[in-house]
């Protein structure tokens, strides 16, 4: 399953980790140097929530930022209760 937000289209972004060695000049060293650069991915914070889409309730995978912005309309809570058995008293 793709790691893509169904509302905003946010997807994993590419980036890199930069390894540095040495002591900063401010702290009395000769300066830091880049020793390695490795690739990494920034994953979106996806959450699986129930939402009302086109009048029907279904699960969608959306980012936490979309939830915070209020882009998701959540369904009403069910207040249906199991009917009591007619024979019992």
mmCIF file of the C-alpha atoms, coordinates in Angstrom:
data_MODEL
# 
_entry.id   MODEL 
# 
loop_
_atom_site.group_PDB 
_atom_site.id 
_atom_site.type_symbol 
_atom_site.label_atom_id 
_atom_site.label_alt_id 
_atom_site.label_comp_id 
_atom_site.label_asym_id 
_atom_site.label_entity_id 
_atom_site.label_seq_id 
_atom_site.pdbx_PDB_ins_code 
_atom_site.Cartn_x 
_atom_site.Cartn_y 
_atom_site.Cartn_z 
_atom_site.occupancy 
_atom_site.B_iso_or_equiv 
_atom_site.pdbx_formal_charge 
_atom_site.auth_seq_id 
_atom_site.auth_comp_id 
_atom_site.auth_asym_id 
_atom_site.auth_atom_id 
_atom_site.pdbx_PDB_model_num 
ATOM 1  C CA . UNK A 1 1  ? 0.000   0.000   0.000  1.00 0.00 ? 1  UNK A CA 1 
ATOM 2  C CA . UNK A 1 2  ? 1.419   3.402   -0.973 1.00 0.00 ? 2  UNK A CA 1 
ATOM 3  C CA . UNK A 1 3  ? 2.296   5.830   1.795  1.00 0.00 ? 3  UNK A CA 1 
ATOM 4  C CA . UNK A 1 4  ? 0.250   8.669   0.294  1.00 0.00 ? 4  UNK A CA 1 
ATOM 5  C CA . UNK A 1 5  ? -2.336  10.868  2.010  1.00 0.00 ? 5  UNK A CA 1 
ATOM 6  C CA . UNK A 1 6  ? -5.704  10.461  0.292  1.00 0.00 ? 6  UNK A CA 1 
ATOM 7  C CA . UNK A 1 7  ? -6.664  14.109  0.851  1.00 0.00 ? 7  UNK A CA 1 
ATOM 8  C CA . UNK A 1 8  ? -3.485  16.174  0.530  1.00 0.00 ? 8  UNK A CA 1 
ATOM 9  C CA . UNK A 1 9  ? -1.439  13.837  -1.675 1.00 0.00 ? 9  UNK A CA 1 
ATOM 10 C CA . UNK A 1 10 ? 1.529   14.080  0.676  1.00 0.00 ? 10 UNK A CA 1 
ATOM 11 C CA . UNK A 1 11 ? 4.062   11.317  0.007  1.00 0.00 ? 11 UNK A CA 1 
ATOM 12 C CA . UNK A 1 12 ? 7.539   10.326  1.215  1.00 0.00 ? 12 UNK A CA 1 
ATOM 13 C CA . UNK A 1 13 ? 10.158  12.999  0.529  1.00 0.00 ? 13 UNK A CA 1 
ATOM 14 C CA . UNK A 1 14 ? 13.828  12.389  -0.218 1.00 0.00 ? 14 UNK A CA 1 
ATOM 15 C CA . UNK A 1 15 ? 16.621  13.813  1.843  1.00 0.00 ? 15 UNK A CA 1 
ATOM 16 C CA . UNK A 1 16 ? 20.020  12.993  3.216  1.00 0.00 ? 16 UNK A CA 1 
ATOM 17 C CA . UNK A 1 17 ? 21.851  12.526  6.497  1.00 0.00 ? 17 UNK A CA 1 
ATOM 18 C CA . UNK A 1 18 ? 25.086  14.504  6.618  1.00 0.00 ? 18 UNK A CA 1 
ATOM 19 C CA . UNK A 1 19 ? 27.823  13.091  8.882  1.00 0.00 ? 19 UNK A CA 1 
ATOM 20 C CA . UNK A 1 20 ? 30.258  15.666  10.176 1.00 0.00 ? 20 UNK A CA 1 
ATOM 21 C CA . UNK A 1 21 ? 33.423  15.256  12.178 1.00 0.00 ? 21 UNK A CA 1 
ATOM 22 C CA . UNK A 1 22 ? 35.696  17.712  13.922 1.00 0.00 ? 22 UNK A CA 1 
ATOM 23 C CA . UNK A 1 23 ? 35.288  20.477  16.431 1.00 0.00 ? 23 UNK A CA 1 
ATOM 24 C CA . UNK A 1 24 ? 33.627  23.781  15.500 1.00 0.00 ? 24 UNK A CA 1 
ATOM 25 C CA . UNK A 1 25 ? 35.885  26.827  15.200 1.00 0.00 ? 25 UNK A CA 1 
ATOM 26 C CA . UNK A 1 26 ? 33.732  28.629  17.770 1.00 0.00 ? 26 UNK A CA 1 
ATOM 27 C CA . UNK A 1 27 ? 34.651  25.957  20.294 1.00 0.00 ? 27 UNK A CA 1 
ATOM 28 C CA . UNK A 1 28 ? 38.378  26.096  19.602 1.00 0.00 ? 28 UNK A CA 1 
ATOM 29 C CA . UNK A 1 29 ? 38.673  23.504  16.842 1.00 0.00 ? 29 UNK A CA 1 
ATOM 30 C CA . UNK A 1 30 ? 39.806  23.711  13.234 1.00 0.00 ? 30 UNK A CA 1 
ATOM 31 C CA . UNK A 1 31 ? 36.254  23.398  11.872 1.00 0.00 ? 31 UNK A CA 1 
ATOM 32 C CA . UNK A 1 32 ? 33.908  20.561  11.004 1.00 0.00 ? 32 UNK A CA 1 
ATOM 33 C CA . UNK A 1 33 ? 34.153  18.535  7.820  1.00 0.00 ? 33 UNK A CA 1 
ATOM 34 C CA . UNK A 1 34 ? 31.572  16.429  5.989  1.00 0.00 ? 34 UNK A CA 1 
ATOM 35 C CA . UNK A 1 35 ? 32.702  12.798  6.039  1.00 0.00 ? 35 UNK A CA 1 
ATOM 36 C CA . UNK A 1 36 ? 29.678  11.011  4.565  1.00 0.00 ? 36 UNK A CA 1 
ATOM 37 C CA . UNK A 1 37 ? 26.274  11.700  3.052  1.00 0.00 ? 37 UNK A CA 1 
ATOM 38 C CA . UNK A 1 38 ? 23.657  8.940   3.083  1.00 0.00 ? 38 UNK A CA 1 
ATOM 39 C CA . UNK A 1 39 ? 20.200  8.997   1.571  1.00 0.00 ? 39 UNK A CA 1 
ATOM 40 C CA . UNK A 1 40 ? 17.043  8.873   3.705  1.00 0.00 ? 40 UNK A CA 1 
ATOM 41 C CA . UNK A 1 41 ? 13.278  9.305   3.341  1.00 0.00 ? 41 UNK A CA 1 
ATOM 42 C CA . UNK A 1 42 ? 10.915  11.551  5.283  1.00 0.00 ? 42 UNK A CA 1 
ATOM 43 C CA . UNK A 1 43 ? 7.680   9.596   5.763  1.00 0.00 ? 43 UNK A CA 1 
ATOM 44 C CA . UNK A 1 44 ? 4.315   11.357  6.140  1.00 0.00 ? 44 UNK A CA 1 
ATOM 45 C CA . UNK A 1 45 ? 2.547   10.825  9.473  1.00 0.00 ? 45 UNK A CA 1 
ATOM 46 C CA . UNK A 1 46 ? -0.366  8.754   8.123  1.00 0.00 ? 46 UNK A CA 1 
ATOM 47 C CA . UNK A 1 47 ? -3.336  7.841   10.297 1.00 0.00 ? 47 UNK A CA 1 
ATOM 48 C CA . UNK A 1 48 ? -6.183  5.464   9.438  1.00 0.00 ? 48 UNK A CA 1 
ATOM 49 C CA . UNK A 1 49 ? -9.481  7.135   10.344 1.00 0.00 ? 49 UNK A CA 1 
ATOM 50 C CA . UNK A 1 50 ? -13.170 6.758   9.533  1.00 0.00 ? 50 UNK A CA 1 
ATOM 51 C CA . UNK A 1 51 ? -14.427 9.589   7.367  1.00 0.00 ? 51 UNK A CA 1 
ATOM 52 C CA . UNK A 1 52 ? -17.569 10.519  5.469  1.00 0.00 ? 52 UNK A CA 1 
ATOM 53 C CA . UNK A 1 53 ? -16.748 10.555  1.760  1.00 0.00 ? 53 UNK A CA 1 
ATOM 54 C CA . UNK A 1 54 ? -19.484 11.042  -0.865 1.00 0.00 ? 54 UNK A CA 1 
ATOM 55 C CA . UNK A 1 55 ? -22.136 10.290  1.763  1.00 0.00 ? 55 UNK A CA 1 
ATOM 56 C CA . UNK A 1 56 ? -20.670 6.972   2.870  1.00 0.00 ? 56 UNK A CA 1 
ATOM 57 C CA . UNK A 1 57 ? -18.470 6.092   5.824  1.00 0.00 ? 57 UNK A CA 1 
ATOM 58 C CA . UNK A 1 58 ? -15.151 4.464   5.016  1.00 0.00 ? 58 UNK A CA 1 
ATOM 59 C CA . UNK A 1 59 ? -11.614 4.241   6.312  1.00 0.00 ? 59 UNK A CA 1 
ATOM 60 C CA . UNK A 1 60 ? -9.077  6.588   4.756  1.00 0.00 ? 60 UNK A CA 1 
ATOM 61 C CA . UNK A 1 61 ? -5.353  7.076   5.302  1.00 0.00 ? 61 UNK A CA 1 
ATOM 62 C CA . UNK A 1 62 ? -4.677  10.759  5.902  1.00 0.00 ? 62 UNK A CA 1 
ATOM 63 C CA . UNK A 1 63 ? -1.829  12.740  7.402  1.00 0.00 ? 63 UNK A CA 1 
ATOM 64 C CA . UNK A 1 64 ? -2.013  14.098  10.919 1.00 0.00 ? 64 UNK A CA 1 
ATOM 65 C CA . UNK A 1 65 ? -1.697  17.621  9.499  1.00 0.00 ? 65 UNK A CA 1 
ATOM 66 C CA . UNK A 1 66 ? -4.873  17.062  7.419  1.00 0.00 ? 66 UNK A CA 1 
ATOM 67 C CA . UNK A 1 67 ? -6.696  15.966  10.585 1.00 0.00 ? 67 UNK A CA 1 
ATOM 68 C CA . UNK A 1 68 ? -5.494  19.059  12.450 1.00 0.00 ? 68 UNK A CA 1 
ATOM 69 C CA . UNK A 1 69 ? -6.608  21.339  9.603  1.00 0.00 ? 69 UNK A CA 1 
ATOM 70 C CA . UNK A 1 70 ? -10.099 19.841  9.756  1.00 0.00 ? 70 UNK A CA 1 
ATOM 71 C CA . UNK A 1 71 ? -10.094 18.407  6.232  1.00 0.00 ? 71 UNK A CA 1 
ATOM 72 C CA . UNK A 1 72 ? -11.697 15.170  7.472  1.00 0.00 ? 72 UNK A CA 1 
ATOM 73 C CA . UNK A 1 73 ? -15.391 15.037  8.352  1.00 0.00 ? 73 UNK A CA 1 
ATOM 74 C CA . UNK A 1 74 ? -15.841 12.250  10.860 1.00 0.00 ? 74 UNK A CA 1 
ATOM 75 C CA . UNK A 1 75 ? -19.101 10.277  11.026 1.00 0.00 ? 75 UNK A CA 1 
ATOM 76 C CA . UNK A 1 76 ? -21.565 10.617  13.884 1.00 0.00 ? 76 UNK A CA 1 
ATOM 77 C CA . UNK A 1 77 ? -21.128 8.259   16.815 1.00 0.00 ? 77 UNK A CA 1 
ATOM 78 C CA . UNK A 1 78 ? -23.545 5.335   16.838 1.00 0.00 ? 78 UNK A CA 1 
ATOM 79 C CA . UNK A 1 79 ? -25.866 5.332   19.839 1.00 0.00 ? 79 UNK A CA 1 
ATOM 80 C CA . UNK A 1 80 ? -27.683 2.145   18.878 1.00 0.00 ? 80 UNK A CA 1 
ATOM 81 C CA . UNK A 1 81 ? -28.101 -0.284  21.742 1.00 0.00 ? 81 UNK A CA 1 
ATOM 82 C CA . UNK A 1 82 ? -28.913 -3.955  21.635 1.00 0.00 ? 82 UNK A CA 1 
ATOM 83 C CA . UNK A 1 83 ? -32.653 -4.410  22.273 1.00 0.00 ? 83 UNK A CA 1 
ATOM 84 C CA . UNK A 1 84 ? -33.412 -6.176  25.533 1.00 0.00 ? 84 UNK A CA 1 
ATOM 85 C CA . UNK A 1 85 ? -34.783 -9.681  25.173 1.00 0.00 ? 85 UNK A CA 1 
ATOM 86 C CA . UNK A 1 86 ? -38.593 -9.544  25.298 1.00 0.00 ? 86 UNK A CA 1 
ATOM 87 C CA . UNK A 1 87 ? -38.907 -12.753 27.370 1.00 0.00 ? 87 UNK A CA 1 
ATOM 88 C CA . UNK A 1 88 ? -36.530 -11.678 30.164 1.00 0.00 ? 88 UNK A CA 1 
ATOM 89 C CA . UNK A 1 89 ? -37.736 -9.587  33.087 1.00 0.00 ? 89 UNK A CA 1 
# 
